[in-house]
Amino acid sequence: MQFRAGSPADAEAIAGLIASFQGELTDDPSGAGAEGYLASVSVQAEREYLASERYRYLFA
């Protein structure tokens, strides 16, 4: 298995993976009431996390 560091270019894939579990991760499958959480895992938010020195993502 090979590992690599994540980059801002991976944001769409990460956000898409998280979104695919939205029904299991929120009380309401539509996301109602979880707007703050959904904003924190959006493509833009993931892009910012990946660009930040504060976070490290590893991909296998």
mmCIF file of the N, C-alpha and C atoms, coordinates in Angstrom:
data_MODEL
# 
_entry.id   MODEL 
# 
loop_
_atom_site.group_PDB 
_atom_site.id 
_atom_site.type_symbol 
_atom_site.label_atom_id 
_atom_site.label_alt_id 
_atom_site.label_comp_id 
_atom_site.label_asym_id 
_atom_site.label_entity_id 
_atom_site.label_seq_id 
_atom_site.pdbx_PDB_ins_code 
_atom_site.Cartn_x 
_atom_site.Cartn_y 
_atom_site.Cartn_z 
_atom_site.occupancy 
_atom_site.B_iso_or_equiv 
_atom_site.pdbx_formal_charge 
_atom_site.auth_seq_id 
_atom_site.auth_comp_id 
_atom_site.auth_asym_id 
_atom_site.auth_atom_id 
_atom_site.pdbx_PDB_model_num 
ATOM 1   N N  . MET A 1 1  ? 0.846   -1.165 0.000  1.00 0.00 ? 1  MET A N  1 
ATOM 2   C CA . MET A 1 1  ? 0.000   0.000  0.000  1.00 0.00 ? 1  MET A CA 1 
ATOM 3   C C  . MET A 1 1  ? 0.895   1.233  0.000  1.00 0.00 ? 1  MET A C  1 
ATOM 4   N N  . GLN A 1 2  ? 0.528   2.199  -0.807 1.00 0.00 ? 2  GLN A N  1 
ATOM 5   C CA . GLN A 1 2  ? 1.271   3.454  -0.862 1.00 0.00 ? 2  GLN A CA 1 
ATOM 6   C C  . GLN A 1 2  ? 0.453   4.559  -0.211 1.00 0.00 ? 2  GLN A C  1 
ATOM 7   N N  . PHE A 1 3  ? 1.142   5.460  0.443  1.00 0.00 ? 3  PHE A N  1 
ATOM 8   C CA . PHE A 1 3  ? 0.520   6.604  1.092  1.00 0.00 ? 3  PHE A CA 1 
ATOM 9   C C  . PHE A 1 3  ? 1.025   7.875  0.438  1.00 0.00 ? 3  PHE A C  1 
ATOM 10  N N  . ARG A 1 4  ? 0.177   8.900  0.478  1.00 0.00 ? 4  ARG A N  1 
ATOM 11  C CA . ARG A 1 4  ? 0.589   10.215 0.001  1.00 0.00 ? 4  ARG A CA 1 
ATOM 12  C C  . ARG A 1 4  ? -0.126  11.268 0.822  1.00 0.00 ? 4  ARG A C  1 
ATOM 13  N N  . ALA A 1 5  ? 0.455   12.445 0.852  1.00 0.00 ? 5  ALA A N  1 
ATOM 14  C CA . ALA A 1 5  ? -0.163  13.570 1.558  1.00 0.00 ? 5  ALA A CA 1 
ATOM 15  C C  . ALA A 1 5  ? -1.324  14.112 0.738  1.00 0.00 ? 5  ALA A C  1 
ATOM 16  N N  . GLY A 1 6  ? -2.360  14.544 1.431  1.00 0.00 ? 6  GLY A N  1 
ATOM 17  C CA . GLY A 1 6  ? -3.486  15.172 0.756  1.00 0.00 ? 6  GLY A CA 1 
ATOM 18  C C  . GLY A 1 6  ? -3.136  16.576 0.307  1.00 0.00 ? 6  GLY A C  1 
ATOM 19  N N  . SER A 1 7  ? -3.872  17.061 -0.685 1.00 0.00 ? 7  SER A N  1 
ATOM 20  C CA . SER A 1 7  ? -3.675  18.423 -1.177 1.00 0.00 ? 7  SER A CA 1 
ATOM 21  C C  . SER A 1 7  ? -5.042  19.044 -1.428 1.00 0.00 ? 7  SER A C  1 
ATOM 22  N N  . PRO A 1 8  ? -5.099  20.363 -1.590 1.00 0.00 ? 8  PRO A N  1 
ATOM 23  C CA . PRO A 1 8  ? -6.385  21.006 -1.858 1.00 0.00 ? 8  PRO A CA 1 
ATOM 24  C C  . PRO A 1 8  ? -7.117  20.411 -3.066 1.00 0.00 ? 8  PRO A C  1 
ATOM 25  N N  . ALA A 1 9  ? -6.391  19.813 -3.983 1.00 0.00 ? 9  ALA A N  1 
ATOM 26  C CA . ALA A 1 9  ? -7.031  19.186 -5.144 1.00 0.00 ? 9  ALA A CA 1 
ATOM 27  C C  . ALA A 1 9  ? -7.886  17.982 -4.754 1.00 0.00 ? 9  ALA A C  1 
ATOM 28  N N  . ASP A 1 10 ? -7.711  17.459 -3.544 1.00 0.00 ? 10 ASP A N  1 
ATOM 29  C CA . ASP A 1 10 ? -8.475  16.307 -3.068 1.00 0.00 ? 10 ASP A CA 1 
ATOM 30  C C  . ASP A 1 10 ? -9.788  16.696 -2.394 1.00 0.00 ? 10 ASP A C  1 
ATOM 31  N N  . ALA A 1 11 ? -10.047 17.981 -2.255 1.00 0.00 ? 11 ALA A N  1 
ATOM 32  C CA . ALA A 1 11 ? -11.205 18.454 -1.495 1.00 0.00 ? 11 ALA A CA 1 
ATOM 33  C C  . ALA A 1 11 ? -12.524 17.918 -2.035 1.00 0.00 ? 11 ALA A C  1 
ATOM 34  N N  . GLU A 1 12 ? -12.697 17.902 -3.337 1.00 0.00 ? 12 GLU A N  1 
ATOM 35  C CA . GLU A 1 12 ? -13.964 17.444 -3.907 1.00 0.00 ? 12 GLU A CA 1 
ATOM 36  C C  . GLU A 1 12 ? -14.207 15.971 -3.587 1.00 0.00 ? 12 GLU A C  1 
ATOM 37  N N  . ALA A 1 13 ? -13.188 15.151 -3.685 1.00 0.00 ? 13 ALA A N  1 
ATOM 38  C CA . ALA A 1 13 ? -13.331 13.725 -3.387 1.00 0.00 ? 13 ALA A CA 1 
ATOM 39  C C  . ALA A 1 13 ? -13.660 13.499 -1.914 1.00 0.00 ? 13 ALA A C  1 
ATOM 40  N N  . ILE A 1 14 ? -13.000 14.232 -1.025 1.00 0.00 ? 14 ILE A N  1 
ATOM 41  C CA . ILE A 1 14 ? -13.254 14.080 0.411  1.00 0.00 ? 14 ILE A CA 1 
ATOM 42  C C  . ILE A 1 14 ? -14.675 14.510 0.746  1.00 0.00 ? 14 ILE A C  1 
ATOM 43  N N  . ALA A 1 15 ? -15.069 15.684 0.262  1.00 0.00 ? 15 ALA A N  1 
ATOM 44  C CA . ALA A 1 15 ? -16.420 16.182 0.535  1.00 0.00 ? 15 ALA A CA 1 
ATOM 45  C C  . ALA A 1 15 ? -17.462 15.230 -0.049 1.00 0.00 ? 15 ALA A C  1 
ATOM 46  N N  . GLY A 1 16 ? -17.193 14.673 -1.213 1.00 0.00 ? 16 GLY A N  1 
ATOM 47  C CA . GLY A 1 16 ? -18.120 13.720 -1.821 1.00 0.00 ? 16 GLY A CA 1 
ATOM 48  C C  . GLY A 1 16 ? -18.260 12.456 -0.997 1.00 0.00 ? 16 GLY A C  1 
ATOM 49  N N  . LEU A 1 17 ? -17.159 11.960 -0.467 1.00 0.00 ? 17 LEU A N  1 
ATOM 50  C CA . LEU A 1 17 ? -17.202 10.770 0.382  1.00 0.00 ? 17 LEU A CA 1 
ATOM 51  C C  . LEU A 1 17 ? -18.025 11.040 1.637  1.00 0.00 ? 17 LEU A C  1 
ATOM 52  N N  . ILE A 1 18 ? -17.774 12.165 2.281  1.00 0.00 ? 18 ILE A N  1 
ATOM 53  C CA . ILE A 1 18 ? -18.536 12.518 3.483  1.00 0.00 ? 18 ILE A CA 1 
ATOM 54  C C  . ILE A 1 18 ? -20.015 12.671 3.137  1.00 0.00 ? 18 ILE A C  1 
ATOM 55  N N  . ALA A 1 19 ? -20.317 13.330 2.027  1.00 0.00 ? 19 ALA A N  1 
ATOM 56  C CA . ALA A 1 19 ? -21.711 13.537 1.618  1.00 0.00 ? 19 ALA A CA 1 
ATOM 57  C C  . ALA A 1 19 ? -22.420 12.214 1.361  1.00 0.00 ? 19 ALA A C  1 
ATOM 58  N N  . SER A 1 20 ? -21.691 11.209 0.915  1.00 0.00 ? 20 SER A N  1 
ATOM 59  C CA . SER A 1 20 ? -22.324 9.917  0.635  1.00 0.00 ? 20 SER A CA 1 
ATOM 60  C C  . SER A 1 20 ? -22.837 9.250  1.908  1.00 0.00 ? 20 SER A C  1 
ATOM 61  N N  . PHE A 1 21 ? -22.355 9.683  3.071  1.00 0.00 ? 21 PHE A N  1 
ATOM 62  C CA . PHE A 1 21 ? -22.810 9.150  4.352  1.00 0.00 ? 21 PHE A CA 1 
ATOM 63  C C  . PHE A 1 21 ? -23.729 10.115 5.094  1.00 0.00 ? 21 PHE A C  1 
ATOM 64  N N  . GLN A 1 22 ? -24.197 11.158 4.426  1.00 0.00 ? 22 GLN A N  1 
ATOM 65  C CA . GLN A 1 22 ? -24.996 12.184 5.096  1.00 0.00 ? 22 GLN A CA 1 
ATOM 66  C C  . GLN A 1 22 ? -26.189 11.595 5.834  1.00 0.00 ? 22 GLN A C  1 
ATOM 67  N N  . GLY A 1 23 ? -26.874 10.652 5.237  1.00 0.00 ? 23 GLY A N  1 
ATOM 68  C CA . GLY A 1 23 ? -28.040 10.052 5.885  1.00 0.00 ? 23 GLY A CA 1 
ATOM 69  C C  . GLY A 1 23 ? -27.715 9.375  7.202  1.00 0.00 ? 23 GLY A C  1 
ATOM 70  N N  . GLU A 1 24 ? -26.515 8.849  7.321  1.00 0.00 ? 24 GLU A N  1 
ATOM 71  C CA . GLU A 1 24 ? -26.087 8.191  8.554  1.00 0.00 ? 24 GLU A CA 1 
ATOM 72  C C  . GLU A 1 24 ? -25.463 9.170  9.545  1.00 0.00 ? 24 GLU A C  1 
ATOM 73  N N  . LEU A 1 25 ? -24.980 10.294 9.051  1.00 0.00 ? 25 LEU A N  1 
ATOM 74  C CA . LEU A 1 25 ? -24.255 11.234 9.906  1.00 0.00 ? 25 LEU A CA 1 
ATOM 75  C C  . LEU A 1 25 ? -25.111 12.371 10.449 1.00 0.00 ? 25 LEU A C  1 
ATOM 76  N N  . THR A 1 26 ? -26.326 12.490 9.966  1.00 0.00 ? 26 THR A N  1 
ATOM 77  C CA . THR A 1 26 ? -27.218 13.559 10.436 1.00 0.00 ? 26 THR A CA 1 
ATOM 78  C C  . THR A 1 26 ? -28.528 12.943 10.910 1.00 0.00 ? 26 THR A C  1 
ATOM 79  N N  . ASP A 1 27 ? -29.198 13.610 11.833 1.00 0.00 ? 27 ASP A N  1 
ATOM 80  C CA . ASP A 1 27 ? -30.470 13.101 12.346 1.00 0.00 ? 27 ASP A CA 1 
ATOM 81  C C  . ASP A 1 27 ? -31.527 13.038 11.260 1.00 0.00 ? 27 ASP A C  1 
ATOM 82  N N  . ASP A 1 28 ? -31.546 14.041 10.399 1.00 0.00 ? 28 ASP A N  1 
ATOM 83  C CA . ASP A 1 28 ? -32.502 14.098 9.290  1.00 0.00 ? 28 ASP A CA 1 
ATOM 84  C C  . ASP A 1 28 ? -31.725 13.842 8.004  1.00 0.00 ? 28 ASP A C  1 
ATOM 85  N N  . PRO A 1 29 ? -32.089 12.819 7.236  1.00 0.00 ? 29 PRO A N  1 
ATOM 86  C CA . PRO A 1 29 ? -31.344 12.509 6.006  1.00 0.00 ? 29 PRO A CA 1 
ATOM 87  C C  . PRO A 1 29 ? -31.217 13.684 5.033  1.00 0.00 ? 29 PRO A C  1 
ATOM 88  N N  . SER A 1 30 ? -32.132 14.655 5.130  1.00 0.00 ? 30 SER A N  1 
ATOM 89  C CA . SER A 1 30 ? -32.058 15.822 4.246  1.00 0.00 ? 30 SER A CA 1 
ATOM 90  C C  . SER A 1 30 ? -30.977 16.806 4.694  1.00 0.00 ? 30 SER A C  1 
ATOM 91  N N  . GLY A 1 31 ? -30.482 16.626 5.912  1.00 0.00 ? 31 GLY A N  1 
ATOM 92  C CA . GLY A 1 31 ? -29.485 17.545 6.452  1.00 0.00 ? 31 GLY A CA 1 
ATOM 93  C C  . GLY A 1 31 ? -30.086 18.690 7.243  1.00 0.00 ? 31 GLY A C  1 
ATOM 94  N N  . ALA A 1 32 ? -31.411 18.741 7.325  1.00 0.00 ? 32 ALA A N  1 
ATOM 95  C CA . ALA A 1 32 ? -32.071 19.807 8.084  1.00 0.00 ? 32 ALA A CA 1 
ATOM 96  C C  . ALA A 1 32 ? -31.582 19.778 9.530  1.00 0.00 ? 32 ALA A C  1 
ATOM 97  N N  . GLY A 1 33 ? -31.207 20.934 10.034 1.00 0.00 ? 33 GLY A N  1 
ATOM 98  C CA . GLY A 1 33 ? -30.718 21.054 11.395 1.00 0.00 ? 33 GLY A CA 1 
ATOM 99  C C  . GLY A 1 33 ? -29.223 20.828 11.539 1.00 0.00 ? 33 GLY A C  1 
ATOM 100 N N  . ALA A 1 34 ? -28.583 20.427 10.457 1.00 0.00 ? 34 ALA A N  1 
ATOM 101 C CA . ALA A 1 34 ? -27.143 20.150 10.510 1.00 0.00 ? 34 ALA A CA 1 
ATOM 102 C C  . ALA A 1 34 ? -26.369 21.077 9.581  1.00 0.00 ? 34 ALA A C  1 
ATOM 103 N N  . GLU A 1 35 ? -26.899 22.252 9.349  1.00 0.00 ? 35 GLU A N  1 
ATOM 104 C CA . GLU A 1 35 ? -26.284 23.176 8.394  1.00 0.00 ? 35 GLU A CA 1 
ATOM 105 C C  . GLU A 1 35 ? -24.844 23.530 8.757  1.00 0.00 ? 35 GLU A C  1 
ATOM 106 N N  . GLY A 1 36 ? -24.583 23.741 10.040 1.00 0.00 ? 36 GLY A N  1 
ATOM 107 C CA . GLY A 1 36 ? -23.223 24.069 10.466 1.00 0.00 ? 36 GLY A CA 1 
ATOM 108 C C  . GLY A 1 36 ? -22.258 22.932 10.181 1.00 0.00 ? 36 GLY A C  1 
ATOM 109 N N  . TYR A 1 37 ? -22.689 21.721 10.504 1.00 0.00 ? 37 TYR A N  1 
ATOM 110 C CA . TYR A 1 37 ? -21.854 20.551 10.221 1.00 0.00 ? 37 TYR A CA 1 
ATOM 111 C C  . TYR A 1 37 ? -21.616 20.423 8.718  1.00 0.00 ? 37 TYR A C  1 
ATOM 112 N N  . LEU A 1 38 ? -22.674 20.531 7.931  1.00 0.00 ? 38 LEU A N  1 
ATOM 113 C CA . LEU A 1 38 ? -22.541 20.377 6.481  1.00 0.00 ? 38 LEU A CA 1 
ATOM 114 C C  . LEU A 1 38 ? -21.615 21.437 5.891  1.00 0.00 ? 38 LEU A C  1 
ATOM 115 N N  . ALA A 1 39 ? -21.678 22.650 6.418  1.00 0.00 ? 39 ALA A N  1 
ATOM 116 C CA . ALA A 1 39 ? -20.767 23.699 5.944  1.00 0.00 ? 39 ALA A CA 1 
ATOM 117 C C  . ALA A 1 39 ? -19.319 23.350 6.292  1.00 0.00 ? 39 ALA A C  1 
ATOM 118 N N  . SER A 1 40 ? -19.117 22.683 7.431  1.00 0.00 ? 40 SER A N  1 
ATOM 119 C CA . SER A 1 40 ? -17.753 22.352 7.861  1.00 0.00 ? 40 SER A CA 1 
ATOM 120 C C  . SER A 1 40 ? -17.139 21.210 7.067  1.00 0.00 ? 40 SER A C  1 
ATOM 121 N N  . VAL A 1 41 ? -17.949 20.494 6.288  1.00 0.00 ? 41 VAL A N  1 
ATOM 122 C CA . VAL A 1 41 ? -17.431 19.394 5.459  1.00 0.00 ? 41 VAL A CA 1 
ATOM 123 C C  . VAL A 1 41 ? -17.695 19.642 3.976  1.00 0.00 ? 41 VAL A C  1 
ATOM 124 N N  . SER A 1 42 ? -17.962 20.893 3.623  1.00 0.00 ? 42 SER A N  1 
ATOM 125 C CA . SER A 1 42 ? -18.194 21.252 2.220  1.00 0.00 ? 42 SER A CA 1 
ATOM 126 C C  . SER A 1 42 ? -16.885 21.201 1.440  1.00 0.00 ? 42 SER A C  1 
ATOM 127 N N  . VAL A 1 43 ? -16.975 21.256 0.128  1.00 0.00 ? 43 VAL A N  1 
ATOM 128 C CA . VAL A 1 43 ? -15.770 21.262 -0.709 1.00 0.00 ? 43 VAL A CA 1 
ATOM 129 C C  . VAL A 1 43 ? -14.867 22.423 -0.313 1.00 0.00 ? 43 VAL A C  1 
ATOM 130 N N  . GLN A 1 44 ? -15.439 23.605 -0.141 1.00 0.00 ? 44 GLN A N  1 
ATOM 131 C CA . GLN A 1 44 ? -14.625 24.776 0.218  1.00 0.00 ? 44 GLN A CA 1 
ATOM 132 C C  . GLN A 1 44 ? -13.953 24.587 1.576  1.00 0.00 ? 44 GLN A C  1 
ATOM 133 N N  . ALA A 1 45 ? -14.694 24.081 2.562  1.00 0.00 ? 45 ALA A N  1 
ATOM 134 C CA . ALA A 1 45 ? -14.106 23.859 3.886  1.00 0.00 ? 45 ALA A CA 1 
ATOM 135 C C  . ALA A 1 45 ? -12.985 22.829 3.816  1.00 0.00 ? 45 ALA A C  1 
ATOM 136 N N  . GLU A 1 46 ? -13.214 21.738 3.103  1.00 0.00 ? 46 GLU A N  1 
ATOM 137 C CA . GLU A 1 46 ? -12.171 20.716 2.968  1.00 0.00 ? 46 GLU A CA 1 
ATOM 138 C C  . GLU A 1 46 ? -10.940 21.286 2.269  1.00 0.00 ? 46 GLU A C  1 
ATOM 139 N N  . ARG A 1 47 ? -11.168 22.113 1.258  1.00 0.00 ? 47 ARG A N  1 
ATOM 140 C CA . ARG A 1 47 ? -10.045 22.741 0.549  1.00 0.00 ? 47 ARG A CA 1 
ATOM 141 C C  . ARG A 1 47 ? -9.216  23.591 1.522  1.00 0.00 ? 47 ARG A C  1 
ATOM 142 N N  . GLU A 1 48 ? -9.903  24.327 2.391  1.00 0.00 ? 48 GLU A N  1 
ATOM 143 C CA . GLU A 1 48 ? -9.199  25.163 3.368  1.00 0.00 ? 48 GLU A CA 1 
ATOM 144 C C  . GLU A 1 48 ? -8.433  24.309 4.380  1.00 0.00 ? 48 GLU A C  1 
ATOM 145 N N  . TYR A 1 49 ? -9.045  23.213 4.845  1.00 0.00 ? 49 TYR A N  1 
ATOM 146 C CA . TYR A 1 49 ? -8.346  22.318 5.773  1.00 0.00 ? 49 TYR A CA 1 
ATOM 147 C C  . TYR A 1 49 ? -7.089  21.747 5.119  1.00 0.00 ? 49 TYR A C  1 
ATOM 148 N N  . LEU A 1 50 ? -7.228  21.300 3.876  1.00 0.00 ? 50 LEU A N  1 
ATOM 149 C CA . LEU A 1 50 ? -6.101  20.685 3.168  1.00 0.00 ? 50 LEU A CA 1 
ATOM 150 C C  . LEU A 1 50 ? -4.964  21.677 2.918  1.00 0.00 ? 50 LEU A C  1 
ATOM 151 N N  . ALA A 1 51 ? -5.293  22.943 2.770  1.00 0.00 ? 51 ALA A N  1 
ATOM 152 C CA . ALA A 1 51 ? -4.278  23.968 2.533  1.00 0.00 ? 51 ALA A CA 1 
ATOM 153 C C  . ALA A 1 51 ? -3.637  24.461 3.831  1.00 0.00 ? 51 ALA A C  1 
ATOM 154 N N  . SER A 1 52 ? -4.263  24.172 4.955  1.00 0.00 ? 52 SER A N  1 
ATOM 155 C CA . SER A 1 52 ? -3.800  24.665 6.249  1.00 0.00 ? 52 SER A CA 1 
ATOM 156 C C  . SER A 1 52 ? -2.613  23.860 6.774  1.00 0.00 ? 52 SER A C  1 
ATOM 157 N N  . GLU A 1 53 ? -1.704  24.543 7.436  1.00 0.00 ? 53 GLU A N  1 
ATOM 158 C CA . GLU A 1 53 ? -0.586  23.881 8.118  1.00 0.00 ? 53 GLU A CA 1 
ATOM 159 C C  . GLU A 1 53 ? -1.066  23.133 9.363  1.00 0.00 ? 53 GLU A C  1 
ATOM 160 N N  . ARG A 1 54 ? -2.277  23.442 9.797  1.00 0.00 ? 54 ARG A N  1 
ATOM 161 C CA . ARG A 1 54 ? -2.813  22.873 11.030 1.00 0.00 ? 54 ARG A CA 1 
ATOM 162 C C  . ARG A 1 54 ? -3.260  21.420 10.876 1.00 0.00 ? 54 ARG A C  1 
ATOM 163 N N  . TYR A 1 55 ? -3.581  21.008 9.657  1.00 0.00 ? 55 TYR A N  1 
ATOM 164 C CA . TYR A 1 55 ? -4.115  19.671 9.411  1.00 0.00 ? 55 TYR A CA 1 
ATOM 165 C C  . TYR A 1 55 ? -3.209  18.888 8.476  1.00 0.00 ? 55 TYR A C  1 
ATOM 166 N N  . ARG A 1 56 ? -3.219  17.565 8.631  1.00 0.00 ? 56 ARG A N  1 
ATOM 167 C CA . ARG A 1 56 ? -2.498  16.666 7.733  1.00 0.00 ? 56 ARG A CA 1 
ATOM 168 C C  . ARG A 1 56 ? -3.463  15.562 7.300  1.00 0.00 ? 56 ARG A C  1 
ATOM 169 N N  . TYR A 1 57 ? -3.562  15.363 6.030  1.00 0.00 ? 57 TYR A N  1 
ATOM 170 C CA . TYR A 1 57 ? -4.380  14.291 5.478  1.00 0.00 ? 57 TYR A CA 1 
ATOM 171 C C  . TYR A 1 57 ? -3.449  13.288 4.820  1.00 0.00 ? 57 TYR A C  1 
ATOM 172 N N  . LEU A 1 58 ? -3.721  12.017 5.019  1.00 0.00 ? 58 LEU A N  1 
ATOM 173 C CA . LEU A 1 58 ? -2.976  10.957 4.344  1.00 0.00 ? 58 LEU A CA 1 
ATOM 174 C C  . LEU A 1 58 ? -3.950  10.123 3.529  1.00 0.00 ? 58 LEU A C  1 
ATOM 175 N N  . PHE A 1 59 ? -3.539  9.784  2.338  1.00 0.00 ? 59 PHE A N  1 
ATOM 176 C CA . PHE A 1 59 ? -4.348  8.959  1.444  1.00 0.00 ? 59 PHE A CA 1 
ATOM 177 C C  . PHE A 1 59 ? -3.622  7.654  1.188  1.00 0.00 ? 59 PHE A C  1 
ATOM 178 N N  . ALA A 1 60 ? -4.384  6.583  1.119  1.00 0.00 ? 60 ALA A N  1 
ATOM 179 C CA . ALA A 1 60 ? -3.807  5.273  0.807  1.00 0.00 ? 60 ALA A CA 1 
ATOM 180 C C  . ALA A 1 60 ? -4.405  4.769  -0.484 1.00 0.00 ? 60 ALA A C  1 
# 
